[in-house]
Amino acid sequence: MRLGYSVETVRAAEGELMARLPEGALMQRAAAGLAAAAAGLLGRVYGARVVLLVGSGDNGGDALCAGARLARRGAGVSAVLLVPGSAHAAGLAALLRAGGRIADDPYEVLAAADLVLDGITGIGGHGGLRPDAVPVARAAHGSGAVVLAVDLPSGIEADTGEVGGEAVRADATVTFGAYKPGLLVDPGREYAGAVRLVDIGLGPHLPSVPELEALQHTDVAQLLPVPAAESDKYRRGVVGVVAGSARYPGAAVLAVAGALRGGAGAVRYVGPGSDAVIARFPEALVHGWPPSKAGRVQAWVVGPGLGDSPGVDEVLESDVPVLVDADGLRGLDPAAVRARSAPTLLTPHAGEAAALLGVAREEVEGARLASVRALAAKYGATVLLKGSTTLVADPDPRRAVRVNPTGTSWLATAGSGDVLSGLTGSLLAAGLAPLDAGSVGAYLHGLAARLVSRDAPVSAHDVATALPRAWRDTTTP
């Protein structure tokens, strides 16, 4: 599992560690890891042309110390000092001793660079790049060189991933001691490129509960419900689906597909799409109105393609976990959700989240972490905010927000959310807590899309079909 910690937490841990180490030892650890990553990207260090973009903080010092190591191995290293009188003194001295130099013309050295180290600002930076740094950052991006960010791309908000102005677009980022939330959440994640964590010894000084968690294969495999020898369809979980309408019958089919391929022991369908559901999935159990007469279920999914049809209020009155998606979110009453005795999981995209919060969509997209936390607090429910990085927040603010690492832009297709709803509902019915069900559902959903895309267009049906493959790939050692 990848764990993301806030700037405040990381700095406190660094302070505790530095008190136990000789002066400068922590920076040398970071510089060693940074130089090793840079060498790996270059492939050949001797004769390579490396440019350091150096600000006034410790990130600039890390870049200078790493540059000194590369210079000692035969690289031609030039430092562009954005604040000449405030560069890290010891780091600059080390670079000059190793044969590095201060660039007279930043644009000349950038035009010839093989690798650029971005050490302009660190994890404490706010509000995007300063105006004087913008032309240099643009030149680095347009140079054709590989751009490697030091700890975090300059201009990114470390705690949120927000981009308040221009920022460095990196091909890769080396981060020290712990992942920062801004490296895992868009839009910051997009700017970071491939992220590599360098262990500098912070682990014993970090709290057990991070601000952000990203599940990996082993984590998902441990959470996935696997039938035991004595399992029957009820023990595996029966999920009820209230979805579809005369206008959107396909939503019912896709939600049921996600539930069946998500491991549900049985799916009970209630809605106007019965004929379409049975034609595609004869194993589904179809029922007439109301949902309360459908028989035993361990969880409900309500909303995909529902249009103006009823169903949300009736399902919310049940005493089992409920997932509310799509049309079910329109006009959703926070008081009704908070009054439920069983858990509720809301799965909005950015536009639906904006409507629930009463803000503009752009505000949600630019501040995804704050938005998902605000929704969870407002509704007293677990919230899965879909998007380029899907986030899952528990109503308990003391718990870490989960971020899904398997998302892909190929999921931006009609009906993929309906598949996710059915899949996640099946996991709720199997007994997973809403935070786990949402996290595992998003993980498998994204992985399935990756398996079938191969850089080619995919449909929601393709994603649903690939869910068993994603499950198998996750659980196979």
N, C-alpha and C positions, 0 to 999 in steps of 0.2 A: 504494500500500500504506500502510495506517495502522500506525505503529510505536508501541508502548507501552514506556515506560521507567520504571524503578523510582524511588522517591523519592530514594534515595541518588544515583543517576545524574543525575537532574534537578537536584538541589541542587549537585552538583559542577559541572555545566555552568553553572548560574546563577552560581556563585562565580567561575568563570573569566571569564564575560562581564561581571559587575559590576566586576571589577578593571580592565576596559578602558573603563568608562563613567562619566560623572559620577554623583554620588550621587543616587539617586532616579530615574534615567533608566529603569531596567528596570520599575519600578512604573508609571511614566507610560505606557510602551508597553502594559503589560497593561491599565491603566485605559482607554486610548484604545480598544483592541479591545473591552473589556467594555462601554463606553458605546455604541459603535457597534452592538453586538449588541442591547443593551437598547433602543436607539432603533428598531431594525428590528422588534423584538417589539411595541413600543408603537404603531408606525405614526405617531403624532402625539406629539411630545415636549412641546410647549408646553401647559401646563395639566394634564399627566398627573401622577398621584400615585404617587410612588415611595418605597418603604420599604427601608432598608438594615438588615439584621441583621448587626451588627458584633461580632466577637470580638476577641481581643487580638493576633492574629497578622497576618502580611502580607496574608492574604486579606481581613481586615477593612480594611486599608489600601487594597487594590485597590478594594473596594466604596466606600469613602469618596471616593477620587480619581475614580472613575467617577461617583459621585453628584454631585460638584462640577461635572463636565462637563455632566451632565444639568440641573443647577440653572441653569447659565449659559445653557442653551437654553430656559429657561422652565418646567421641571418643578418641581413642589412636592416637595421631597425631605426626608424625615425619617429620622433615624438612631436605631435602637434599639441602645443600647450594652449588650451583655451583661456586659461587665466595664468599668464606666465609667472607672475610673482607669487602665486599660491599653490603651485604644484608640490606634491609630496616630496620633501627635500631629500630624505634618505633614498627613496625610490629613484629620483632623478639622478642622484649621485651614482647609484649602482648602475644605472643604464649607461651613463657616460663612461664609467670605468670599464664597462664591458665592451665599449666600442660603438655604442649607439650614439645618435646625434639628435639635436633639436632641429626640426624642419624650419627652413626659412620661408618656404612657400608650401602651405598645406595642400594646395590643389595640384601642384606638380608631383609631390610624393604620392598622393592618393591616386593619381592617374596611372601610376606605374605599380601600384601595390598588388601583392598576391593575397594578403590577409590584413584586415583592419580590426584592431581591438577597440571596442567602444568602452571607454572608461570616463565618459563625460560627467555623468551624474550617477549617484548610487540609489540605494533603497529609500533614502530620505527625500528624494526629489519630488516636487509637486508641480502640476500645471503645465507639463510639456517642456520642451527645450527652450532655453533662453534664445532671444532673437539672434545673438551673435554666433550661436552654435548651429543654427538651422542650415546655413549654406554648407558648412563642413559636413554635417550629417547627410545632406542631400548628395554631396559629391562622393561620399563614401558609398552610398547606395547605388549611385550611377557609375561607379568605377569599374564594376565587373569583378572586384575582389570579394573574397569571402568575408562577411562581417560577423565577428564573434563578440557578443555582448558580455561584459564583465558583471556577473551577479544578476543583472536585470537590464534590458534595453533602456537607454536613457530616454526619459520622457514618459515612461509608464508608471502609473501609480502602483506601488508594490503591494499594497493591501487589497486592492480591488480589481486591478486589471484595466482601470479606466484610462483613457487617453485624453488629456485635457488640452492638447495642442499638437504640434509636430513632435514626433518621436523617432528614434532610430529603429529601422527595420533590420533585424538580425537574421542571418541564416542559422545561427546556433547561439545558445547562451550557456555559459558555465556559471552555475550558482553555487554558493558556498554554505555548507552547514545544514541548510534546510531549504525546501522549496518555499517560494513566496507566493501568496495567492494570485498575484498578478501574472505569474508565469503559467497558471493553470486555467485561468478564466479569460474568455474573450471580452473586449478586443485585444487585451494585452498578450494573450497566448499566441495570437496570430503574428505579433511583432517579434516574439521570442525565438521562433524557429525550433529546431531540435534542442531540447534542454538536457543538460548533463549536470548531475549533482556531485560536487566534490566534498567529501567528508573531511571536515577540519576539527572534529572532536566536540561538536556542540551537543551531540545526542544526550549525554547524562544531565545536561543543564536545561533541556527543553521540557515543557510540561507534557503529561501523558495525553492530554486532549488538545489537538491542534485546532486551528480555525477552519481548515479545509482538508478533505480527504479525497483521494482518487484511487478507486479500487483497481486492482490488477487481476490477472487470470486466477492466481491462487486464492485471492480473497473471494472472488465470485464463485469459484468451485466449492469452497467451504460453505457458502450460503445456499447454494442451489439445493432444493428439496429433491431427494432421490427416493423412489419407492422402496419400501422394505418388503421382505417376503410376505408379511401378513397384510400388506396394503390392499385396500379396495378403492373404488372410485371416490367414496366419501372421505376416506383417510387422505387420499391424494389431494382433495380439494375440489369442491363444486363451485363454479363461478357463475353468477347470473349476469346477463348482458341485456341492458335496455338501450337500444341504439337503432339507428336507421329511420327512414320515413319514406313516404311515397316519392319524394324528390331525391333522396339519398339512400336507396336500398343497399348500395355497395358498402356503405359505412358499417352496416350490420354484418355483412359477410366478412369484411376485413377484421373487425373487432373479434368476431367469433374465431376467425383463423388464428389471430394472435393468441387467444386464450387456449385453443386446442393445441397449438404447437408450443405453447409455453408450459405444458406439463399438467394442465388441469385434468382431474379425473373425469369430469363431465362439465358440459356447458349448458346452462338453461337460458334459452333466448326468449325474451318478451318484447314484442313490438310489431310494427306493420311489415317487416321484411321477412316474415316466416318462410314464405315460399322460396325466396332467393337463398335463404340460409340453408334450408333443407336440401334444395337442389345441389348446393355445393358441398354441404357437410351433413350427410344423412345421420351421423352419430350425434349431432346436436339435438337437444331436447327443447321443443318449442311449446310455448304456453300462451294462453290468452290473458287478457288483462283482468286484474291488476297484478303487479309483480309479487305482492304478498301471497298470492294463491299459486305461485309457480312451484312451490316445494322447497325443500331444504337447500340452502346455499351457504357457503362460508364467506362469500364476499360478493359485492355488486360492482358492476361497471355501468355508468350511465352517462349519456350525452353524445357520443359520436354520431353525427348525421341526424340527430333527433329533430332538428328544426323546431317547430312550435309544438310538437307533440308533448303530452304530459309524461311524467316519469320521475323527474328529479325529486320533487317533494315526497312522493311515495317511497322512493328508495332511501332517502335520508331518514325516514321514520323507522327504518330497520335497525336491528341491534347487532349488525355485522359490519366489518370494514367496507367502506364505499369509496370508489374512485370516481371522480367527477371530471369530465373532459368536454371540450368543444362546446356544443350548444348548451350543455348542462351548466356551463359556467356563467351564462348570460343572466344578469340580475341575481346572482347567487347571494343569499342573505347571510352575512357573517354570523348573526345571532343564531340562525338555524343550524349552522355548521358547528358553532361552539357549544351548542346545547346537546349535541349528540353524545351518547354514552359509549359508542364505538369509534375507532379511528376513522379519519377521513383523509384522502389523498387527492389533491387538486393537481391537474396536469395542463396548465395553460401554456400557449406560446406567448411571445412578447406582446402581440396585440391584445390578446385576451388578458394578460397580466396587467397591461396598462389600463384597460377598462375596469378591472377589479380594483386597482389602486387609484383610479381617477387622475392619471397622469398621461403624458404623451408617450407614444411607443418608443420614440428616440431616447427618452429618459430611461426606460427599462433596458433597452439594448446597450446603452452606454454605461449603465450601473447595474449589471446583472446580479451581482452578489448582494448589494443592498436591497434590490427589488425582491429577490426571493425570500430574504429574511423578513422584509416588511410584510409580504403576503402571508407568510407562516404565522407571524405575530397577529395580524389582523383577523385571520380566520381561525386561529387556534388549530391549524391543520398542517399536515405535511404537504409541502408544495414541490412539485417537479416542474421547473421552468425549462421548457424545451427551447432549443436553439443551437447555435454553433458550438457552444459548450453547455450541455444540459446540466443544470444544478438541482440538487434535492436538499431541501431544508426541513428540519424537524421543528415542530412548534416550540420545543424547549431550546431557548437561545444558548444554553450551555453546551449543546451538542454541535459537533463539527458539521459544516455543510459539505455534502458530497458533490464532487464534480466528475462527470463522465469523460473518460479519455478516448472512447472509441467512436465518437461522433464523426460523421463525414457529410460533406455537402450533397452527396447523392441522396441523402434522406429528405432533401427539400423537394418532396414530391407529394402529390395529393394522396391522402389515405394512409401515409406512413404513421401519422399520429394515432389513427384508429387501431392499427396493428399493435402499437406500443401500449395502448390502453388495455386491449385484451390480454396481451402478454403480462403486463404488470398486475392486472386483476387476478390472473391465474396464480401468480406468486403470492398475492394477498390471501387468496383462498387456501393456499398450501400452508399458511401459517406464518409467512414472513412479516415482520413489522413493516409499516409503511416506508420508513427510511430505507430499509434493506430491499424491499420489493421494488421501489422506484429506482434505486441505484442499480440493482441487478437487471431489471427490465431494460433500462437505458443502455447498459453495457452490452447485453445480448443483442438488442435492437441495432445498435451501431455496428457491432461486429458482423451481424448478418448482412447488413448493407455493404460493408467492406468486402465480404466474401463474394458477393454476387456482382459488385460493380466492375472491378478490374478496369476502371477508367471508361466505362460504358454506361449509358443510361439504364436505370432500373426503375421498377414500379413498386408500389407498396405490396402487391401480390408477390413479387420476387423476394422482398424482404421477409415476408411471412413464411414463404417456402424455405428460406435458408435458416430459419431459427433453429431447427434441430442440428444443423451443421455447426452453428455458433455455439450451441450448448455442448456438442461433442468436442469441439476444439478447445473450449474453456476447461473441460474436465479431464481431457486426455493429457497425461504427463508428458 
